[in-house]
Each structure stands twice: as C-alpha cells, then as structure tokens.
Amino acid sequence: MEEFRRATGYEDLAYSIMGQEPELAMLRAENVKVICVVSDAAEKDRNGLKVYAKTEKIPPKYKLLTDADVMITIYENNIMFFF
C-alpha cells in the first residue's frame, strides 16, 4: 500500500524556485500555495518510464482540508539516486 508523508523541505525548495524563475512569475503574482508530499511508490508512466514527480491542482472539495492550490507528489523510490 502506497504511503505518503508531507515534505516541507521540498515545499521550501518549490517556493525558492518560484521566486527565482521568470517563467513562474504568474504563480508568484497569483500567490499560489504549494504542498509537497513524498510517496514510497515507484511510479511509472504508460511507457514504463519512471515518474519523478506529479503536479496536481487541488480540487475544490479538498480545499476544506488544506489551503494549498497545488500538490506536488514526489516519488521517493525514483529519485533516491539523485542525491
């Protein structure tokens, strides 16, 4: 069973990148809130390639649980050799 945990370190990194990259100026202007979670799954796409992360807009029905606008899911098993 896939398990998730919140990853505030990745959230800090996401906000840092949003602050530096001109391509993300719209996200800064809209004050987009990001939440990052780490999954212990080894996700693959339909071609069998590793998925390192997914970005999803948080649906309105889940806004009751979080004030975030976007969730980034990081697949830990697929990035463990990055470090």
MARDOPA-127328 format. One record per residue: chain; x, y, z of N, C-alpha, C, CB in turn. Coordinates in Angstrom, 3 decimals, padded with zeros to 6 digits, m for minus. Each point is the difference from the previous one (the first is absolute). Glycine has a CB too. Layout:
# residues N
<atom chain="A" n_u="X" n_v="Y" n_w="Z" ca_u="X" ca_v="Y" ca_w="Z" c_u="X" c_v="Y" c_w="Z" cb_u="X" cb_v="Y" cb_w="Z"/>
...
This chain:
# residues 83
<atom chain="A" n_u="000.834" n_v="m001.178" n_w="000.000" ca_u="m000.834" ca_v="001.178" ca_w="000.000" c_u="000.883" c_v="001.247" c_w="000.000" cb_u="m001.834" cb_v="m001.252" cb_w="001.212"/>
<atom chain="A" n_u="001.515" n_v="002.154" n_w="m002.101" ca_u="000.771" ca_v="001.234" ca_w="m000.136" c_u="m000.187" c_v="000.884" c_w="001.232" cb_u="m000.230" cb_v="m000.122" cb_w="m002.506"/>
<atom chain="A" n_u="001.329" n_v="000.641" n_w="003.017" ca_u="m000.058" ca_v="000.901" ca_w="001.143" c_u="000.535" c_v="001.369" c_w="m000.397" cb_u="000.263" cb_v="m001.941" cb_w="001.588"/>
<atom chain="A" n_u="m000.854" n_v="002.972" n_w="m000.996" ca_u="000.381" ca_v="001.381" ca_w="m000.271" c_u="000.411" c_v="000.672" c_w="001.301" cb_u="m001.570" cb_v="000.103" cb_w="m001.977"/>
<atom chain="A" n_u="002.486" n_v="000.867" n_w="001.852" ca_u="000.334" ca_v="000.854" ca_w="001.133" c_u="000.274" c_v="001.401" c_w="m000.525" cb_u="000.953" cb_v="m001.957" cb_w="001.316"/>
<atom chain="A" n_u="m001.235" n_v="002.918" n_w="m000.508" ca_u="000.219" ca_v="001.391" ca_w="m000.391" c_u="001.492" c_v="000.272" c_w="m000.054" cb_u="m002.192" cb_v="000.703" cb_w="001.037"/>
<atom chain="A" n_u="002.615" n_v="000.101" n_w="m001.994" ca_u="001.416" ca_v="000.289" ca_w="m000.203" c_u="000.213" c_v="001.507" c_w="m000.039" cb_u="000.304" cb_v="m002.166" cb_w="m001.263"/>
<atom chain="A" n_u="m000.199" n_v="002.778" n_w="002.438" ca_u="000.134" ca_v="001.458" ca_w="000.066" c_u="001.305" c_v="000.493" c_w="m000.617" cb_u="m001.392" cb_v="m000.028" cb_w="002.058"/>
<atom chain="A" n_u="002.434" n_v="m000.794" n_w="m002.037" ca_u="001.265" ca_v="000.390" ca_w="m000.642" c_u="m000.177" c_v="000.211" c_w="m001.489" cb_u="001.251" cb_v="m001.267" cb_w="001.735"/>
<atom chain="A" n_u="m002.036" n_v="000.404" n_w="m002.367" ca_u="m000.288" ca_v="000.167" ca_w="m001.423" c_u="m000.886" c_v="001.219" c_w="m000.240" cb_u="000.214" cb_v="m002.479" cb_w="m000.321"/>
<atom chain="A" n_u="m001.089" n_v="002.778" n_w="001.268" ca_u="m000.838" ca_v="001.195" ca_w="m000.135" c_u="000.872" c_v="001.246" c_w="000.010" cb_u="m001.926" cb_v="m001.178" cb_w="001.123"/>
<atom chain="A" n_u="002.899" n_v="001.219" n_w="m000.220" ca_u="000.938" ca_v="001.127" ca_w="000.048" c_u="000.738" c_v="000.129" c_w="m001.326" cb_u="000.270" cb_v="m000.303" cb_w="002.486"/>
<atom chain="A" n_u="000.159" n_v="m000.819" n_w="m003.040" ca_u="000.689" ca_v="m000.007" ca_w="m001.290" c_u="m000.920" c_v="000.504" c_w="m001.114" cb_u="001.423" cb_v="m001.920" cb_w="000.785"/>
<atom chain="A" n_u="m002.677" n_v="001.483" n_w="m000.777" ca_u="m000.958" ca_v="000.434" ca_w="m001.022" c_u="m000.197" c_v="001.515" c_w="000.054" cb_u="m001.157" cb_v="m002.234" cb_w="000.131"/>
<atom chain="A" n_u="001.001" n_v="002.783" n_w="001.072" ca_u="m000.179" ca_v="001.451" ca_w="000.123" c_u="001.266" c_v="000.750" c_w="m000.419" cb_u="m001.643" cb_v="m000.378" cb_w="001.863"/>
<atom chain="A" n_u="002.805" n_v="m000.190" n_w="m001.560" ca_u="001.259" ca_v="000.620" ca_w="m000.410" c_u="000.090" c_v="000.062" c_w="m001.526" cb_u="001.113" cb_v="m000.841" cb_w="002.106"/>
<atom chain="A" n_u="m001.443" n_v="m000.259" n_w="m002.765" ca_u="000.023" ca_v="m000.033" ca_w="m001.466" c_u="m001.033" c_v="000.964" c_w="m000.570" cb_u="000.769" cb_v="m002.394" cb_w="000.052"/>
<atom chain="A" n_u="m001.953" n_v="002.437" n_w="000.555" ca_u="m001.036" ca_v="000.933" ca_w="m000.473" c_u="000.478" c_v="001.449" c_w="000.109" cb_u="m001.783" cb_v="m001.636" cb_w="000.697"/>
<atom chain="A" n_u="002.598" n_v="001.923" n_w="000.301" ca_u="000.505" ca_v="001.354" ca_w="000.186" c_u="001.109" c_v="000.387" c_w="m000.954" cb_u="m000.627" cb_v="m000.228" cb_w="002.335"/>
<atom chain="A" n_u="001.286" n_v="m000.761" n_w="m002.944" ca_u="001.156" ca_v="000.276" ca_w="m000.848" c_u="m000.274" c_v="m000.096" c_w="m001.493" cb_u="001.367" cb_v="m000.836" cb_w="001.839"/>
<atom chain="A" n_u="m002.297" n_v="m000.005" n_w="m002.226" ca_u="m000.211" ca_v="m000.269" ca_w="m001.419" c_u="m001.021" c_v="000.950" c_w="m000.627" cb_u="000.569" cb_v="m002.384" cb_w="000.438"/>
<atom chain="A" n_u="m000.171" n_v="003.123" n_w="m001.486" ca_u="m000.926" ca_v="000.925" ca_w="m000.663" c_u="m001.238" c_v="m000.697" c_w="m000.567" cb_u="001.956" cb_v="001.427" cb_w="m000.545"/>
<atom chain="A" n_u="m001.798" n_v="m002.690" n_w="000.143" ca_u="m001.125" ca_v="m000.744" ca_w="m000.582" c_u="m001.107" c_v="m000.256" c_w="001.025" cb_u="001.599" cb_v="m001.075" cb_w="m001.596"/>
<atom chain="A" n_u="m001.259" n_v="001.191" n_w="002.861" ca_u="m000.965" ca_v="m000.263" ca_w="001.064" c_u="m000.535" c_v="001.280" c_w="000.637" cb_u="001.168" cb_v="m002.148" cb_w="000.424"/>
<atom chain="A" n_u="m000.951" n_v="003.277" n_w="m001.076" ca_u="m000.436" ca_v="001.288" ca_w="000.532" c_u="m001.508" c_v="000.035" c_w="000.232" cb_u="001.912" cb_v="001.088" cb_w="m001.177"/>
<atom chain="A" n_u="m002.671" n_v="m001.757" n_w="000.316" ca_u="m001.447" ca_v="m000.003" ca_w="000.159" c_u="m000.409" c_v="m000.699" c_w="001.303" cb_u="m000.254" cb_v="000.014" cb_w="m002.507"/>
<atom chain="A" n_u="000.966" n_v="m001.081" n_w="002.859" ca_u="m000.302" ca_v="m000.689" ca_w="001.255" c_u="000.270" c_v="000.905" c_w="001.193" cb_u="000.554" cb_v="m002.193" cb_w="m001.074"/>
<atom chain="A" n_u="000.532" n_v="002.960" n_w="001.005" ca_u="000.305" ca_v="000.960" ca_w="001.072" c_u="m001.069" c_v="001.082" c_w="000.063" cb_u="002.461" cb_v="m000.443" cb_w="m000.279"/>
<atom chain="A" n_u="m002.847" n_v="000.959" n_w="m000.876" ca_u="m000.996" ca_v="001.069" ca_w="m000.057" c_u="m001.353" c_v="m000.460" c_w="000.535" cb_u="001.201" cb_v="000.960" cb_w="m001.966"/>
<atom chain="A" n_u="m001.550" n_v="m002.198" n_w="001.705" ca_u="m001.275" ca_v="m000.561" ca_w="000.466" c_u="000.094" c_v="m000.506" c_w="001.436" cb_u="m000.537" cb_v="m000.632" cb_w="m002.353"/>
<atom chain="A" n_u="001.733" n_v="000.681" n_w="002.938" ca_u="000.223" ca_v="m000.454" ca_w="001.373" c_u="m000.425" c_v="m001.457" c_w="000.185" cb_u="m000.337" cb_v="002.352" cb_w="000.797"/>
<atom chain="A" n_u="000.739" n_v="m003.198" n_w="m001.738" ca_u="m000.363" ca_v="m001.416" ca_w="000.018" c_u="000.661" c_v="m000.685" c_w="001.197" cb_u="m000.243" cb_v="m000.010" cb_w="m002.524"/>
<atom chain="A" n_u="m000.567" n_v="m000.777" n_w="003.239" ca_u="000.511" ca_v="m000.754" ca_w="001.150" c_u="000.236" c_v="m001.440" c_w="m000.420" cb_u="m001.222" cb_v="001.507" cb_w="001.626"/>
<atom chain="A" n_u="002.392" n_v="m002.031" n_w="m001.237" ca_u="000.431" ca_v="m001.332" ca_w="m000.417" c_u="000.144" c_v="m000.899" c_w="001.228" cb_u="001.195" cb_v="000.971" cb_w="m002.014"/>
<atom chain="A" n_u="m001.614" n_v="m002.208" n_w="001.864" ca_u="000.264" ca_v="m001.025" ca_w="001.010" c_u="000.736" c_v="m001.135" c_w="m000.715" cb_u="m002.079" cb_v="000.624" cb_w="001.411"/>
<atom chain="A" n_u="003.117" n_v="m001.152" n_w="m000.763" ca_u="000.761" ca_v="m001.107" ca_w="m000.573" c_u="m000.147" c_v="m001.225" c_w="000.888" cb_u="001.641" cb_v="001.603" cb_w="m001.055"/>
<atom chain="A" n_u="m001.840" n_v="m002.732" n_w="000.408" ca_u="m000.049" ca_v="m001.278" ca_w="000.705" c_u="000.964" c_v="m000.961" c_w="m000.678" cb_u="m002.412" cb_v="000.378" cb_w="000.699"/>
<atom chain="A" n_u="002.938" n_v="m001.295" n_w="000.090" ca_u="000.893" ca_v="m001.025" ca_w="m000.510" c_u="m000.742" c_v="m001.327" c_w="000.058" cb_u="002.081" cb_v="001.272" cb_w="000.755"/>
<atom chain="A" n_u="m002.004" n_v="m002.015" n_w="m001.851" ca_u="m000.609" ca_v="m001.323" ca_w="m000.091" c_u="001.105" c_v="m001.049" c_w="000.010" cb_u="m001.985" cb_v="000.919" cb_w="m001.292"/>
<atom chain="A" n_u="001.700" n_v="m002.058" n_w="001.897" ca_u="000.978" ca_v="m001.081" ca_w="m000.007" c_u="m000.171" c_v="m000.919" c_w="m001.212" cb_u="000.060" cb_v="000.109" cb_w="002.495"/>
<atom chain="A" n_u="m000.976" n_v="000.232" n_w="m003.390" ca_u="m000.239" ca_v="m000.801" ca_w="m001.202" c_u="001.074" c_v="000.281" c_w="m001.052" cb_u="m002.478" cb_v="000.012" cb_w="000.476"/>
<atom chain="A" n_u="002.643" n_v="m000.951" n_w="m001.388" ca_u="000.898" ca_v="000.165" ca_w="m001.145" c_u="m000.888" c_v="000.179" c_w="m001.232" cb_u="001.877" cb_v="m001.418" cb_w="001.069"/>
<atom chain="A" n_u="m002.380" n_v="002.604" n_w="m001.273" ca_u="m000.969" ca_v="000.309" ca_w="m001.063" c_u="000.653" c_v="m000.063" c_w="m001.381" cb_u="m001.270" cb_v="001.457" cb_w="001.605"/>
<atom chain="A" n_u="000.522" n_v="m001.979" n_w="m002.564" ca_u="000.439" ca_v="m000.019" ca_w="m001.400" c_u="m001.136" c_v="000.525" c_w="m000.868" cb_u="001.562" cb_v="m001.969" cb_w="000.420"/>
<atom chain="A" n_u="m001.182" n_v="002.551" n_w="m001.570" ca_u="m001.019" ca_v="000.482" ca_w="m000.930" c_u="m000.446" c_v="m001.130" c_w="m000.916" cb_u="000.977" cb_v="002.316" cb_w="000.087"/>
<atom chain="A" n_u="m001.842" n_v="m002.014" n_w="m001.032" ca_u="m000.545" ca_v="m001.050" ca_w="m000.868" c_u="001.043" c_v="m000.623" c_w="m000.930" cb_u="m002.170" cb_v="001.186" cb_w="000.103"/>
<atom chain="A" n_u="003.318" n_v="m000.525" n_w="m000.252" ca_u="001.091" ca_v="m000.537" ca_w="m000.813" c_u="001.021" c_v="m000.768" c_w="000.836" cb_u="m000.328" cb_v="001.894" cb_w="m001.582"/>
<atom chain="A" n_u="000.063" n_v="m002.017" n_w="002.877" ca_u="000.907" ca_v="m000.716" ca_w="000.885" c_u="001.163" c_v="000.824" c_w="000.512" cb_u="m000.638" cb_v="m002.006" cb_w="m001.207"/>
<atom chain="A" n_u="000.615" n_v="003.318" n_w="000.964" ca_u="001.075" ca_v="000.877" ca_w="000.463" c_u="m000.291" c_v="000.487" c_w="001.414" cb_u="000.468" cb_v="000.713" cb_w="m002.369"/>
<atom chain="A" n_u="000.582" n_v="m000.503" n_w="003.142" ca_u="m000.160" ca_v="000.475" ca_w="001.371" c_u="m000.629" c_v="001.387" c_w="000.033" cb_u="001.977" cb_v="m001.369" cb_w="000.683"/>
<atom chain="A" n_u="m002.868" n_v="001.554" n_w="000.267" ca_u="m000.590" ca_v="001.312" ca_w="000.272" c_u="000.664" c_v="000.509" c_w="001.273" cb_u="m002.252" cb_v="m000.582" cb_w="m001.124"/>
<atom chain="A" n_u="002.891" n_v="001.747" n_w="001.045" ca_u="000.699" ca_v="000.538" ca_w="001.156" c_u="m000.946" c_v="000.795" c_w="000.899" cb_u="002.109" cb_v="000.085" cb_w="m001.348"/>
<atom chain="A" n_u="m003.062" n_v="000.610" n_w="000.728" ca_u="m000.959" ca_v="000.789" ca_w="000.770" c_u="m001.224" c_v="000.284" c_w="m000.872" cb_u="001.868" cb_v="001.047" cb_w="001.376"/>
<atom chain="A" n_u="m002.977" n_v="m000.762" n_w="m000.705" ca_u="m001.234" ca_v="000.413" ca_w="m000.679" c_u="m000.514" c_v="001.257" c_w="000.669" cb_u="m000.568" cb_v="m002.386" cb_w="m000.635"/>
<atom chain="A" n_u="000.021" n_v="003.260" n_w="m000.166" ca_u="m000.609" ca_v="001.218" ca_w="000.512" c_u="m001.489" c_v="m000.060" c_w="m000.285" cb_u="002.132" cb_v="001.329" cb_w="m000.349"/>
<atom chain="A" n_u="m002.931" n_v="m001.044" n_w="001.377" ca_u="m001.453" ca_v="m000.038" ca_w="m000.142" c_u="m000.619" c_v="001.236" c_w="000.621" cb_u="000.041" cb_v="m002.503" cb_w="000.023"/>
<atom chain="A" n_u="m001.024" n_v="003.027" n_w="m000.687" ca_u="m000.795" ca_v="001.070" ca_w="000.590" c_u="m000.929" c_v="m000.638" c_w="001.030" cb_u="000.119" cb_v="001.433" cb_w="m002.125"/>
<atom chain="A" n_u="m000.225" n_v="m000.835" n_w="003.297" ca_u="m000.835" ca_v="m000.569" ca_w="001.048" c_u="m001.464" c_v="000.315" c_w="m000.310" cb_u="001.870" cb_v="000.237" cb_w="001.711"/>
<atom chain="A" n_u="m002.708" n_v="m001.275" n_w="m001.780" ca_u="m001.416" ca_v="000.206" ca_w="m000.318" c_u="m000.710" c_v="000.787" c_w="001.106" cb_u="000.011" cb_v="m002.140" cb_w="m001.319"/>
<atom chain="A" n_u="m001.062" n_v="002.866" n_w="000.951" ca_u="m000.729" ca_v="000.811" ca_w="000.983" c_u="m000.472" c_v="m000.788" c_w="001.225" cb_u="m000.718" cb_v="001.425" cb_w="m001.887"/>
<atom chain="A" n_u="000.317" n_v="m002.683" n_w="001.721" ca_u="m000.507" ca_v="m000.752" ca_w="001.154" c_u="001.086" c_v="m000.287" c_w="001.045" cb_u="m001.695" cb_v="m001.023" cb_w="m001.515"/>
<atom chain="A" n_u="002.971" n_v="001.068" n_w="001.117" ca_u="001.080" ca_v="m000.218" ca_w="000.959" c_u="000.505" c_v="001.298" c_w="000.619" cb_u="000.640" cb_v="m002.017" cb_w="m001.290"/>
<atom chain="A" n_u="m001.164" n_v="003.155" n_w="000.847" ca_u="000.396" ca_v="001.286" ca_w="000.568" c_u="m000.397" c_v="000.103" c_w="001.470" cb_u="m000.230" cb_v="001.042" cb_w="m002.265"/>
<atom chain="A" n_u="m000.702" n_v="m001.888" n_w="002.696" ca_u="m000.375" ca_v="m000.032" ca_w="001.414" c_u="001.142" c_v="m000.533" c_w="000.860" cb_u="m002.396" cb_v="m000.326" cb_w="m000.659"/>
<atom chain="A" n_u="003.266" n_v="m000.474" n_w="000.072" ca_u="001.078" ca_v="m000.645" ca_w="000.736" c_u="001.319" c_v="000.755" c_w="m000.044" cb_u="m001.113" cb_v="m002.123" cb_w="m000.483"/>
<atom chain="A" n_u="001.296" n_v="002.957" n_w="m000.536" ca_u="001.258" ca_v="000.736" ca_w="m000.156" c_u="m000.270" c_v="001.320" c_w="m000.708" cb_u="001.314" cb_v="m002.158" cb_w="m000.081"/>
<atom chain="A" n_u="m000.468" n_v="003.129" n_w="000.332" ca_u="m000.137" ca_v="001.277" ca_w="m000.709" c_u="000.884" c_v="000.041" c_w="m001.242" cb_u="m000.533" cb_v="001.128" cb_w="002.172"/>
<atom chain="A" n_u="001.203" n_v="m002.242" n_w="m002.482" ca_u="000.879" ca_v="m000.060" ca_w="m001.165" c_u="m000.809" c_v="m000.020" c_w="m001.297" cb_u="001.714" cb_v="m001.217" cb_w="001.375"/>
<atom chain="A" n_u="m001.080" n_v="001.704" n_w="m002.436" ca_u="m000.605" ca_v="000.008" ca_w="m001.332" c_u="000.520" c_v="m001.152" c_w="m000.858" cb_u="m000.247" cb_v="002.485" cb_w="000.162"/>
<atom chain="A" n_u="001.494" n_v="m002.899" n_w="000.113" ca_u="000.677" ca_v="m001.001" ca_w="m000.810" c_u="000.681" c_v="m001.011" c_w="000.924" cb_u="000.351" cb_v="001.675" cb_w="m001.882"/>
<atom chain="A" n_u="m000.381" n_v="m002.952" n_w="001.474" ca_u="000.724" ca_v="m001.036" ca_w="000.731" c_u="001.024" c_v="m000.627" c_w="m000.937" cb_u="m001.999" cb_v="m000.454" cb_w="001.504"/>
<atom chain="A" n_u="003.228" n_v="000.371" n_w="m001.028" ca_u="001.064" ca_v="m000.670" ca_w="m000.732" c_u="000.290" c_v="m001.302" c_w="000.736" cb_u="000.999" cb_v="002.205" cb_w="m000.856"/>
<atom chain="A" n_u="m001.148" n_v="m003.322" n_w="000.143" ca_u="000.304" ca_v="m001.315" ca_w="000.569" c_u="001.350" c_v="m000.433" c_w="m000.541" cb_u="m002.466" cb_v="m000.623" cb_w="000.200"/>
<atom chain="A" n_u="003.399" n_v="000.363" n_w="000.694" ca_u="001.350" ca_v="m000.408" ca_w="m000.365" c_u="000.115" c_v="m001.502" c_w="000.275" cb_u="000.974" cb_v="002.324" cb_w="000.523"/>
<atom chain="A" n_u="m000.516" n_v="m003.070" n_w="m001.517" ca_u="000.116" ca_v="m001.449" ca_w="000.129" c_u="001.417" c_v="m000.351" c_w="000.457" cb_u="m001.758" cb_v="m000.357" cb_w="m001.803"/>
<atom chain="A" n_u="001.871" n_v="000.141" n_w="003.106" ca_u="001.288" ca_v="m000.178" ca_w="000.661" c_u="000.840" c_v="m001.127" c_w="m000.594" cb_u="m001.059" cb_v="000.865" cb_w="002.050"/>
<atom chain="A" n_u="000.459" n_v="m001.985" n_w="m002.365" ca_u="000.766" ca_v="m001.118" ca_w="m000.554" c_u="000.611" c_v="000.329" c_w="m001.359" cb_u="m001.497" cb_v="m001.552" cb_w="001.234"/>
<atom chain="A" n_u="000.918" n_v="002.492" n_w="m001.945" ca_u="000.515" ca_v="000.357" ca_w="m001.334" c_u="001.063" c_v="001.087" c_w="000.040" cb_u="m002.198" cb_v="m000.634" cb_w="m000.924"/>
<atom chain="A" n_u="002.329" n_v="001.317" n_w="002.059" ca_u="000.999" ca_v="001.084" ca_w="000.084" c_u="001.106" c_v="m000.301" c_w="000.995" cb_u="m001.780" cb_v="001.604" cb_w="m000.610"/>
<atom chain="A" n_u="001.758" n_v="m002.777" n_w="001.213" ca_u="000.959" ca_v="m000.280" ca_w="001.073" c_u="001.467" c_v="000.073" c_w="m000.459" cb_u="m001.745" cb_v="m001.445" cb_w="001.035"/>
<atom chain="A" n_u="002.003" n_v="001.273" n_w="m002.323" ca_u="001.384" ca_v="000.060" ca_w="m000.495" c_u="000.390" c_v="001.395" c_w="m000.466" cb_u="m000.202" cb_v="m002.378" cb_w="m000.674"/>
<atom chain="A" n_u="m000.689" n_v="003.354" n_w="000.841" ca_u="000.315" ca_v="001.383" ca_w="m000.366" c_u="000.983" c_v="000.621" c_w="000.995" cb_u="m002.271" cb_v="000.221" cb_w="m001.061"/>
<atom chain="A" n_u="002.274" n_v="m000.716" n_w="002.276" ca_u="000.772" ca_v="000.654" ca_w="001.069" c_u="001.281" c_v="m000.719" c_w="000.285" cb_u="m002.092" cb_v="000.810" cb_w="000.979"/>
